[in-house]
Amino acid sequence: MKYIVVVEEGPESYGAYVPDLPGCAVIGESRGEVIKLIEEAIELHLQSLKELGDDIPPPLSSVEFIDVAA
């Protein structure tokens, strides 16, 4: 499965979260670190859902880029 990951750059760190997996979010010092951490977080999140007997949410989010005059 492929999930959309939103990566946000803050003043001193990066954050990432998965819209289709509520609660699955991480913070890191660099973009590379946050990508690695969110990959691990997704795996752990899905493993936890399986262990609890919960359904794995399908990836439903999508992305569109909109061009606007700025």
N, C-alpha and C positions, 0 to 999 in steps of 0.2 A: 504494500500500500504506500501511497505517497500522500503526505500531509503538507499543507501549506504552513510555512513558518514565517511569522512576521518578525523582522529584525529591526530594532530601533536603536539609534545612536543617541546617547545622552551626553551631557557635558563631560562626564568623567568615566563612563562605562557604556556597555552595550547591553541590551535586553532582548530576549526572544521569547515568543509564545506561540502556541498552536491553537488557532481558533476552534478547531474541532475536538480538542482534548482539554476541556476546562480544567484549570489548575496546573497545566503543564507549562511551566515558565522557568527561565533561568536568567542570570545576570553574569556578565564576564567583563574582563578588562579590555578585550579586543574582539573584533568581528570573528576572527578565526577561533578564538576560545569559545565564544558564545555559540557558534555553529557546532563545535564538538560537544559542548555541554547539552545543547538541546537534542542532539541525536541520542545521547545517552539517556536524557530525561524521557524522551518518547519511548525508548525501549523499556525502561523501568516502569513507566506509566502503563504501557500495554501489558507487561508481565504482571503487574499488580492487579489489573482488571481481570486477567485470566485466572489468577489465583483466587480472586474473590468470586469467580463464577459470573462476573458481569459481562455484558456484550461489549465487543470492541466497536466503538463508533466509526462508521465509515467516513472517509474524507468527503465532505460535502462543500467546503468553501471553495471559492474560485477567485481569481485575480483579474482585474481589468486595469489597464493603464489608460488614463484619459489625458489627452493633450489640451492644455489651456494656455491662453495668452497671459503672460505675467508682466 
